[in-house]
Amino acid sequence: MMRRFFLLALTAAAIGLQGCAGPNVEQYAQEKPALDLANYFQGRTTGWGMVTDRSGEVTRRFVVQIDGTFEGNTGVLDETFEWSDGEKQKRIWRLEKLGPNRWKGTADDVVGEATGEIAGNALHWRYTLAVPVKGTVINMAFDDWMVLIDDKVMLNRATFSKFGIRLGEVTLSFQRP
């Protein structure tokens, strides 16, 4: 009886987790304008964003200046963050195009490699970021979606989690001059 209950509970949990699966980037394949990552981030881009905790409370705000340079299948995004609490932060992404719709990226605070896939107007990034929190560093998994609105504006939403538990979200808008 106990074994049957355990199997039933396990099956219900598996079905429930399938319902939590997010969208597939391919469902955006027909959306326009088509995102060309290198073209969008070539030169200077400005972003404005906020971090919310799992309850939705805004915990930090920021402005980011991004200087992008691309040549061939590689690129660099030099990001300078100014946080609402006065902290300044730098991140330099090194990107490589692996195929027509696939990218990989590294940065000093990214654990391993970020992997990205583009379809239509959307980019889906997945990576682990080493985030400093109150004197320690926590590796958080990021599920990051960027959607091109037009040739100047892109919106970005990234959820971050630890051990599969959603901890919060970053919401960001980018604008090109």
FENURRA-V324673 format. One record per residue. N is the residue number from 1. D_FIRST is the distance of its C-alpha to the first C-alpha in Angstrom with 2 decimals. Layout:
# FENURRA-V324673
n: (N & N)
d_first: (D_FIRST & D_FIRST)
This chain:
# FENURRA-V324673
n: (1 & 2 & 3 & 4 & 5 & 6 & 7 & 8 & 9 & 10 & 11 & 12 & 13 & 14 & 15 & 16 & 17 & 18 & 19 & 20 & 21 & 22 & 23 & 24 & 25 & 26 & 27 & 28 & 29 & 30 & 31 & 32 & 33 & 34 & 35 & 36 & 37 & 38 & 39 & 40 & 41 & 42 & 43 & 44 & 45 & 46 & 47 & 48 & 49 & 50 & 51 & 52 & 53 & 54 & 55 & 56 & 57 & 58 & 59 & 60 & 61 & 62 & 63 & 64 & 65 & 66 & 67 & 68 & 69 & 70 & 71 & 72 & 73 & 74 & 75 & 76 & 77 & 78 & 79 & 80 & 81 & 82 & 83 & 84 & 85 & 86 & 87 & 88 & 89 & 90 & 91 & 92 & 93 & 94 & 95 & 96 & 97 & 98 & 99 & 100 & 101 & 102 & 103 & 104 & 105 & 106 & 107 & 108 & 109 & 110 & 111 & 112 & 113 & 114 & 115 & 116 & 117 & 118 & 119 & 120 & 121 & 122 & 123 & 124 & 125 & 126 & 127 & 128 & 129 & 130 & 131 & 132 & 133 & 134 & 135 & 136 & 137 & 138 & 139 & 140 & 141 & 142 & 143 & 144 & 145 & 146 & 147 & 148 & 149 & 150 & 151 & 152 & 153 & 154 & 155 & 156 & 157 & 158 & 159 & 160 & 161 & 162 & 163 & 164 & 165 & 166 & 167 & 168 & 169 & 170 & 171 & 172 & 173 & 174 & 175 & 176 & 177)
d_first: (0.00 & 3.79 & 5.43 & 5.15 & 6.31 & 8.70 & 10.02 & 10.63 & 12.35 & 14.27 & 15.44 & 16.57 & 18.40 & 20.09 & 21.25 & 22.47 & 24.40 & 26.06 & 27.43 & 29.00 & 31.00 & 34.68 & 37.50 & 38.86 & 42.53 & 43.44 & 42.98 & 46.19 & 48.24 & 50.58 & 51.17 & 54.73 & 56.50 & 55.09 & 54.42 & 56.63 & 55.39 & 58.55 & 60.84 & 59.10 & 59.08 & 62.51 & 64.75 & 63.93 & 60.91 & 60.05 & 56.63 & 55.55 & 52.04 & 49.66 & 46.49 & 43.87 & 40.93 & 37.42 & 38.44 & 41.42 & 44.10 & 47.02 & 47.36 & 50.20 & 52.66 & 54.75 & 57.43 & 57.42 & 60.39 & 59.59 & 62.27 & 61.21 & 63.06 & 62.08 & 63.82 & 62.57 & 58.81 & 58.61 & 58.88 & 58.83 & 57.70 & 59.33 & 57.57 & 59.04 & 56.93 & 58.42 & 55.78 & 56.38 & 56.28 & 59.15 & 57.22 & 58.50 & 56.34 & 57.10 & 54.88 & 56.30 & 54.18 & 55.24 & 54.10 & 54.23 & 53.93 & 51.88 & 52.42 & 53.30 & 50.23 & 48.78 & 49.84 & 48.91 & 50.07 & 50.44 & 51.68 & 52.04 & 49.10 & 46.82 & 44.43 & 44.83 & 45.79 & 45.25 & 44.55 & 45.78 & 45.92 & 48.31 & 48.17 & 50.71 & 51.29 & 48.15 & 47.39 & 43.90 & 44.01 & 41.20 & 42.03 & 41.30 & 43.92 & 44.74 & 45.32 & 47.17 & 45.57 & 47.20 & 48.61 & 45.74 & 44.73 & 41.34 & 40.43 & 39.16 & 37.98 & 40.15 & 39.44 & 42.97 & 44.36 & 48.09 & 49.54 & 53.25 & 54.73 & 58.30 & 60.65 & 60.86 & 57.52 & 54.04 & 51.00 & 48.29 & 44.84 & 42.76 & 39.43 & 38.68 & 35.47 & 34.21 & 30.81 & 30.07 & 30.79 & 33.69 & 36.48 & 39.28 & 41.67 & 45.24 & 47.30 & 50.64 & 53.54 & 56.04 & 59.56 & 62.28 & 65.94)
